[in-house]
Each structure stands twice: as structure tokens, then as C-alpha cells.
Amino acid sequence: MHGTGAEADGARGVFEVDSTAPGSAPRGLDAFRRGWETQVGDDVFQLPAFSPDTIGDFRVKGNVAKVHGAAIADLHAASATRTADVPGGDQDLVAMYVVRRGSWTLGGPPGHGDQTVSAGQFLVRHLGRLTAFETSAHLTAKFLVLPSSELKPLLGTRVVTGPADSAEMRLLTALTDMIHTTVADLGPAGVVAAQGTLIELTKAVAKGRFDDVEPRLAPALTQAAKDLANRRLADPELSPAMLARELSVSVRTLHRAFAAVGEQVTTYIRHRRLHEARLALVAPSGRLTISELAAHWQFADGSHFTRAFKKRYGQTPTEYARSTEATSPPPSHSLADSAWPAVRA
């Protein structure tokens, strides 16, 4: 094991361990635990007790860096690892697992099942206590521990998963690689800044690629909301509040994003529903009544649907269906229709 001493205030630390050589265990696990406790500290993350099999065959190498109240571990494990039956005590932190090879199975909170992070995926969640875990042999993974104060309100009880090669994850991974190479030389201000940047990028990952207050990203947020609305058009729960909740932003932020591109959330939903109802009016595979269309596309009743349709298209639904039958073949439901740019007021 190689290491550098942590600063007096415990703001940083870095160590390396390699116990992959034959005959190095259990000394390898002891060295890893000593390095973690000395350079990172139980105040950041308390290592759990491991199973006897893990202690007897611990072939892991990796680099670990501490930056203020966060820690980054890049791990390459030739052997499988498993915690003991009682993983440990209470904690209050956010953990991220990024798996490149192999798998990492995590014990879920009470009442929930285990969660497995497969190769090419990440998982981030708040931990209120230590939970059991297992890793496969031949694991390559990154493990991040972050303070919970800013991230816990965003995550709540959610478990956020996704591809490890998303743009946000690539940026976060690049930052962790840079921290590994520079942390030993960083001053106190640099250490704090490194932790802050880790937290901000983790927020971006958890929010799904947009910042709650960044106006330049309004088009991305608006498009994400439209894509979600398009998939849920017949859902009676579809609303600005539901979209905001699913996208992890405030309703006010969602309205601001639509306003920035000259639209309104409720208008978009109504127009998309009317567009789908218009297609259904002339569908060759059988037609619904006006009342059935109104109910399916979440209008209060047939009269409300008829008024909204006439305001949008200048004809009642019945008039539109008759005129279309007489003058032209029915419109097709193309990819452009479902994406909505071709239909305008």
C-alpha cells in the first residue's frame, strides 16, 4: 500500500492498494481497511464487516481519494466480495456505484428487494444505514461517497439508475479521474471546490440532464416534458404537476421552461390530445363515438371536446370526419405526427 498523509483537518487523503498477487490475503483486506480508516475515515463512510470467504480471498486493487467530505474509490476486484450478515450501523450519505465490468448487488431498504448494478450502468441513492452488498469476481467499478445535505432533498427515497456512458456520467467520471491525479497537490480551497463540483454533477445526473435553475437548458427540459407527455396522453393523471414530479423539477421551473420557448404546458397537452383524437376520427380500423373519444383523451364530456376541437380546427369533430371522407384519404400517424412538430395552431 502506498499513501500520502491526510491534511491536519482531514480534508484530503489518497491511498493505493493491490492485493491481487497470490498469497497477499488476508493482509490485503487489512491493508485496505487501514488505508481507508487512516486516509478517508469512518466519518465519511464506515467500511462494513466482510464475510469469512471475502476475508480469506481478498484480491482487490484500487485507488481511493478523499476530498473534504467525499470519497472516490476506483476498484478492480479479481475475487468476489460479500459483507457479513450484519453490515453495520447508521450512516447519512449518498452513494453512487458505477460498474464497468461485473456486477454489484446492493441490499435494498426495508420492504424492498436487492438492487443489482450491471456492467455499463450506474446507481445513486441515499443511505440512512449501512446495507449488505455483494460484488462479482472480475469487477471493475467506481464507488463515490458524497455528503447528504444537498443531495438527500433531491433524491428522497428514490433510487436513480441509468447508463454509465450518458453525457453527465462521462463528465462526472472525467472529474473523478482528474481528482485522483491532483488531490495530493490541492490546497484547501481546491479540495472544497472539488467536492462542490462532484455534488453539482451528481445533481445533474439525478435530475436527468438538466439543472433546475439554468435557463439555457430550458429547451432540453421542455423536450423531456413533451416526450413524457406524449407517452402518457391518455393518462388521467397527466398534468404539469405530474410531469414536474417525474422529471424531478418544480412545477414553477417546468412552466418557466415552456415559457422560455413560447409555449404553455397545459396547452401542449390539450393540443396533442386533440391531434390524436383527430387522427382517430378518420382511422380505417373502426371509429369511436364523440363521447368515447372525449373520455379516452380526458375531456370532461362530449360537449367540451367538441368545443375544444372546433376552436382548434375550425370544424366540429363530426364535420371534420365527413369532410375528410369526402375529399381525401385519412391522414397517416407518422413519426413526425407523434413528435408533434408538424401540427401547429
Secondary structure, 3 states (H helix, E strand, C coil): CEEECCCCCCCEEEEEEECCCCCCCCHHHHHHHHHHHHHHCCCCCCCCCECHHHHHCCCEEEEEEEECCEEEEEEEECCCEEECCCCCCEEEEEEEEEEEECEEEECCCCCCCCEEEECCEEEEEEEEECCCEEECCCEEEEEEEEECCCCHHHHCCCCEEEECCCHHHHHHHHHHHHHHHHHHHCCHHHHHHHHHHHHHHHHHHHHCCCCCCCHHHHHHHHHHHHHHHHHCCCCCCCCHHHHHHHHCCCHHHHHHHHHHCCCCHHHHHHHHHHHHHHHHHCCCCCCCCHHHHHHHCCCCCHHHHHHHHHHHHCCCHHHHHHHHHHHCCCCCCCHHHHHCCCCCC
